[in-house]
Amino acid sequence: VSTQSTWDLDEVHAVGMYGPLGGGVAERDGCMHKVDIIQGTLGKAIGVIGGYVAASSSIIDCIRSKATGFIFTTSMPPHVASAATASVRVLRGEKGMAKRLHFHTNVKKIKWLLRDAGLPLMEGDSHITPLFVGDPVKCKRASDILLEKHGIYVQPINYPTVPKGTERLRITCSPVHTEEHLDHLISALKDTWKELELPLNPIQQQEPVPIVIKELSTSSLNIASVKKCPFPHMATGGSIDNKVESYVG
């Protein structure tokens, strides 16, 4: 790879959910300092609306000057910016670390339960948990059955979001889902698969489902070494690299 390459990373599905402080996949993998531009959303894990770009001063100046999406829009309302700031502070603290650990434990649990039930899990490293359907009509119908009959909303993903023939349901766990919630989902999915005559996979042999959630402490983290995280001015250790700016809009 050329040393002149510019790396732009979209952390929209990862910010708040990966890394010791919730900075995303780049923080988790220890390569934030190698990425030139990191962008993400203030929705999803942060829970409000809008987005951010973290980059060098020159890149941020270029975005301010050239990006029509920024030039022809209104400023973020102060209460939204304040809510986003408060949310990021929580995500970077001990409460955020505990919720991330609980969240990833729930993801491991639901994947284990899906395999154990023979439901067609599409394997991957992400927290996004897709179930293969392969038919657009049945995919939408499955989502409707889950909501109308079982009180569970699971998003159907059809073309053009995914290629034709790979239609799927997208399951997303959260830290507040309980074991009862997960068991109810599995029961509802099995019922839906039976009603729509969708095929099941052979049951897999697996290690026991993970149930232990360990406690974390910020004292074990070198917070000052984290660079180019969303809202870098919130770092709680050391001064901020003045070459890194954030654009929020």
C-alpha positions in Angstrom: 0.0 0.0 0.0 1.3 3.4 -0.9 2.5 5.6 1.9 0.6 8.4 0.2 -2.8 6.7 0.6 -5.5 8.4 2.7 -7.5 6.1 4.9 -11.2 6.9 5.6 -13.0 4.7 8.1 -16.8 4.7 8.6 -17.5 3.6 12.2 -21.2 4.2 12.0 -22.1 0.7 13.2 -19.2 0.5 15.7 -18.9 3.7 17.6 -19.9 3.3 21.2 -20.0 -0.5 20.9 -16.3 -1.5 20.3 -13.0 -0.5 21.9 -12.2 0.1 25.6 -13.8 3.6 25.4 -16.3 3.0 22.7 -14.2 4.6 19.9 -15.0 1.9 17.4 -13.2 -0.9 15.6 -10.1 1.1 15.0 -9.7 1.7 18.8 -10.4 -1.9 19.5 -7.7 -3.0 17.0 -5.2 -0.3 18.2 -4.9 1.4 14.8 -6.7 4.7 15.2 -3.4 6.6 14.7 -3.1 5.0 11.2 -6.5 6.3 10.0 -6.7 9.7 8.4 -10.4 10.3 8.6 -12.9 8.6 11.0 -16.6 9.3 10.6 -19.6 8.0 12.4 -23.1 8.7 13.6 -24.6 10.3 16.6 -27.5 8.0 16.2 -27.4 4.2 17.1 -25.3 3.8 20.2 -25.0 7.5 21.0 -28.8 7.8 20.7 -29.5 11.2 19.1 -29.2 12.4 15.5 -26.4 13.8 13.3 -22.9 12.6 12.7 -19.2 13.5 13.1 -15.9 13.5 11.2 -12.5 13.4 13.1 -9.4 14.3 11.0 -6.6 16.7 10.6 -7.2 20.5 10.6 -6.6 20.7 6.8 -9.1 17.9 6.0 -11.7 19.4 8.3 -11.2 22.8 6.6 -11.6 21.1 3.2 -14.9 19.5 4.4 -16.2 22.9 5.7 -15.3 24.5 2.3 -16.3 21.8 -0.2 -18.9 19.5 1.3 -22.4 20.5 0.0 -24.0 18.4 2.7 -22.4 20.7 5.3 -22.7 24.0 3.4 -26.4 23.7 2.6 -27.6 22.5 6.0 -28.6 24.2 9.3 -26.5 24.0 12.5 -27.1 21.2 15.0 -29.5 22.4 17.7 -27.7 23.0 21.0 -29.8 20.5 22.9 -28.9 17.8 20.4 -25.2 18.6 20.7 -25.5 18.6 24.5 -27.3 15.3 24.6 -24.6 13.7 22.3 -21.9 15.1 24.5 -23.5 13.6 27.6 -24.0 10.2 25.9 -20.4 10.1 24.8 -19.2 10.8 28.3 -21.3 7.9 29.6 -20.0 5.6 26.8 -16.4 6.5 27.7 -16.9 5.8 31.4 -17.3 2.7 33.6 -21.0 2.5 32.9 -20.4 2.5 29.2 -17.7 -0.2 29.5 -20.0 -2.4 31.6 -22.9 -2.0 29.0 -20.5 -2.9 26.1 -19.4 -6.0 27.9 -23.0 -7.0 28.6 -24.0 -6.1 25.0 -21.3 -8.4 23.5 -22.2 -11.1 26.0 -25.8 -10.9 24.7 -24.6 -11.1 21.1 -22.7 -14.3 21.9 -25.7 -15.7 23.7 -28.2 -15.1 20.9 -25.8 -16.5 18.3 -25.4 -19.6 20.4 -29.1 -20.0 20.9 -29.8 -19.5 17.1 -27.3 -22.3 16.2 -28.7 -24.5 19.0 -32.2 -24.1 17.5 -31.0 -24.9 14.0 -32.0 -21.4 12.8 -30.0 -20.3 9.7 -27.6 -17.8 11.3 -25.3 -16.1 8.8 -22.0 -16.2 10.6 -19.9 -13.1 11.1 -17.8 -11.2 13.6 -20.2 -8.3 13.9 -22.8 -7.8 16.5 -25.3 -7.6 13.6 -27.0 -11.0 13.6 -28.6 -11.9 10.3 -30.9 -14.9 9.7 -31.0 -16.2 6.2 -34.5 -16.4 4.5 -33.7 -16.2 0.8 -37.2 -15.1 -0.3 -38.4 -11.4 -0.2 -42.1 -12.2 0.4 -41.4 -14.7 3.2 -38.8 -12.4 4.7 -41.3 -9.5 5.0 -44.0 -12.0 6.2 -41.7 -13.4 8.9 -41.1 -9.8 10.2 -44.9 -9.2 10.2 -45.6 -12.5 12.1 -43.0 -11.8 14.7 -44.5 -8.3 15.4 -48.2 -9.2 15.1 -48.2 -12.6 16.8 -45.2 -12.3 19.2 -44.7 -8.6 19.8 -41.1 -8.6 18.5 -39.9 -6.3 15.8 -37.1 -7.7 13.7 -36.2 -5.8 10.5 -36.5 -7.5 7.1 -33.6 -6.8 4.8 -34.4 -7.2 1.1 -33.0 -6.1 -2.2 -31.4 -3.6 -3.0 -29.8 -3.5 0.5 -28.7 -7.1 -0.1 -28.5 -9.1 -3.3 -31.6 -10.9 -4.5 -31.8 -14.4 -3.1 -30.0 -13.4 0.1 -32.9 -11.8 1.9 -32.6 -12.0 5.7 -33.9 -10.9 9.0 -31.5 -8.6 10.9 -31.5 -9.2 14.7 -29.8 -6.6 16.9 -29.3 -7.3 20.7 -28.9 -4.6 23.3 -27.5 -4.5 26.8 -31.0 -4.4 28.3 -32.2 -7.6 26.8 -32.6 -10.3 29.4 -32.3 -14.1 29.1 -36.1 -14.2 29.1 -36.2 -11.8 26.1 -33.7 -14.0 24.2 -35.6 -17.2 24.9 -38.8 -15.6 23.8 -37.2 -14.5 20.5 -35.9 -18.0 19.8 -39.4 -19.5 20.5 -41.0 -17.0 18.3 -38.5 -17.6 15.5 -39.0 -21.3 15.6 -42.8 -20.8 15.4 -42.4 -18.4 12.5 -40.1 -20.7 10.6 -42.6 -23.6 11.0 -45.5 -21.4 9.9 -43.7 -20.3 6.7 -42.2 -23.7 6.1 -38.7 -22.3 6.1 -35.8 -24.8 6.3 -33.7 -25.3 9.5 -30.0 -26.2 9.8 -28.7 -29.3 11.5 -28.1 -28.7 15.2 -24.5 -27.9 15.9 -22.3 -29.1 18.8 -21.1 -26.0 20.7 -19.3 -25.0 23.8 -21.6 -23.9 26.7 -23.3 -20.5 26.2 -21.3 -17.6 27.8 -23.0 -16.3 30.9 -20.2 -14.5 32.9 -19.9 -10.8 32.7 -16.7 -9.5 34.3 -16.3 -6.1 35.9 -14.1 -3.5 34.2 -12.4 -0.4 35.6 -11.1 2.7 33.8 -8.0 2.4 36.0 -6.8 -0.5 33.7 -6.9 1.7 30.6 -4.4 4.2 29.3 -7.0 6.8 28.3 -4.4 9.4 27.4 -3.0 7.2 24.6 -6.3 7.1 22.7 -6.2 9.3 19.6 -8.7 10.3 17.0 -11.6 9.0 18.9 -15.0 10.6 18.5 -15.0 14.0 20.3 -11.3 13.8 21.2 -11.7 16.9 23.5 -13.3 14.6 26.0 -10.2 12.5 26.7 -9.7 12.4 30.4 -5.9 12.2 30.4 -3.2 14.4 28.8 -3.6 17.3 26.4 -5.3 17.0 23.0 -3.3 16.8 19.9 -4.0 20.1 18.2 -3.7 18.5 14.8 -6.9 16.6 15.4 -10.2 18.4 15.0 -13.8 17.2 15.0 -16.6 18.4 12.7 -20.1 17.6 14.0 -23.2 18.2 11.9 
